Amino acid sequence: MSASPIFICYEPFMTDVTIVNVTLPTLGREFDVAPSALSAIAVGYLASLAVVIPASGWVGDRFGGRRTLLVAIALFTIASMLCGFATSFGELVAFRVLQGVGGGLLTPTGMAMLFRAFPPNERVRASGILIIPTAFAPALGPVLGGLLVTDLSWRWVFFVNLPIGVFALLFGLAFLPRDGEASADRFDLPGFLLSAAGFGLVIVGVSEGPERGWGSPLILAALVVGAGLLAALVVQQLRASAPLLHLRLFADRLFRSTNVVMFLATSAFLGTLYIVALFYQDGLGLSALNSGLSTFPEAIGVMIGSQVASRVLYPAFGPRRIMVGGLLGVGTMAAVMALVGADTNLWWMRLAMFGLGYTMSHVFVPTQAAAFARISPAETGRASTLFNAQRQLGGAVGVAVLSTALAAVGTTRVVDGRTAPDLTSYHVALLVAAGLALVGAVAALTIHDVDAERTRVRRVRTRPAREVGAGQTA
């Protein structure tokens, strides 16, 4: 099965994770919302993904990957239109949650279809494809968002999805391979309710904690009840005959370790991109367009780094050392950004963004290639569900944790009777991101390269026919 039609339908919507980030300061002024509260726009979307993704594996198995992917694209496109017409902050957050429903079905279904199209020894090539939407798009989004906000309106950040969505839908109808015979167990309704309520409450708690205060009774109740429901979910899933989440896949040490690494890496990466968007505009006073252009070097780093990681380093060294080095690099780049002040040449920041993209590609490529190394084709859909659920939750947690650091220090200070940006808050948040990356590097040490041996393809130099023949004669 050709991967190109799946990729074309899968890729365009990945920019939505960060295209909105560059509009956050504008949205804050438009709806009179504090900077720390703006995380609800990003976290609401990510939380919705985390709630819907657990059911995506069953939906894909029950109705087929093609149908699920097309419905997800249609839903995402309609929700984008509604976001563009939002008249209040509450409406915008609600429609972002609806977008997340479409994205929550699209992401794991697309990934599962791609990995089924590749045998294990070509998974690193599939990861080289997936690195484009998962790491390149987050840097492309701010540039596109900056252009739209500067020259048109923040509403076009959402309206731009309409022609893309229509094209992807028509392209998918014409070229996506037809589904085979659908097969799925009975839908695990108790598991879905526990996962939706548990993940939802936890995300609400971590997203609203910076604004309301972590000691707020509402926040404490959301976190405690949410954690309790997730604990009950684990027990229920392990006992269920047809669980929604196949948690027993975590018994495989490679799948377990790569999921932990991806959780921490995504927390650091998406959290950093969220903080950088605010740092550029609210901290350094850049326009939305200049902010996007100053973020774009990360995309160049991704494109170069992904080729080096997939073609050169992974076949030679395996996943562990590449991932450790990549996460150490991500932590270093975040720490370098924490040194940037109001008088620092902006090219230092752009260089650090390039380094962030280059090193992050050395995490995404080997992690995605190795994660499914020992997963059978029949289990790929459910494994993709787990992988994407924790990755999206990691992004939400990263944004929430860094927002908390931002709010704890305070984004403004009074100088000579005037309110001025307090860059220290952004520096502290970036150092927290660096810490998350370093913890991820430690987690990557638990990976055993031998477990991912099937995904490594070494180029073996063959001897010319005449030389072989001569040797045999001798």
ABEGO torsion letter per residue (X at the ends): XBAAAAAAAAAAAAAAAAAAAAAAAAAAAAAGBBAAAAAAAAAAAAAAAAAAAAAAAAAAAAAEAAAAAAAAAAAAAAAAAAAAABABAAAAAAAAAAAAAAAAAAAAAAAAAAAAABBAAAAAAAAAAAAAAAAAAAAAAAAAAAAAAAABBAAAAAAAAAAAAAAAAAAAAAABBBBBBBBBBBBBAAAAAAAAAAAAAAAAAAAAAAAAEAABAAAAAAAAAAAAAAAAAAAAAAABABBABBAAAAABAAAAAAAAAAAAAAAAAAAAAAAAAAAAAAAAGBBAAAAAAAAAAAAAAAAAAAAAAAAAAAAAAEAAAAAAAAAAAAAAAAAAAAABBAABBAAAAAAAAAAAAAAAAAAAAAAAAAAAAABBAAAAAAAAAAAAAAAAAAAAAAAAAAAAAAAAAEABBBBGGBBBBBAAAAAAAAAAAAAAAAAAAAAAAABBAAAAAAABBBBBBBBBAAAAAAAAAX
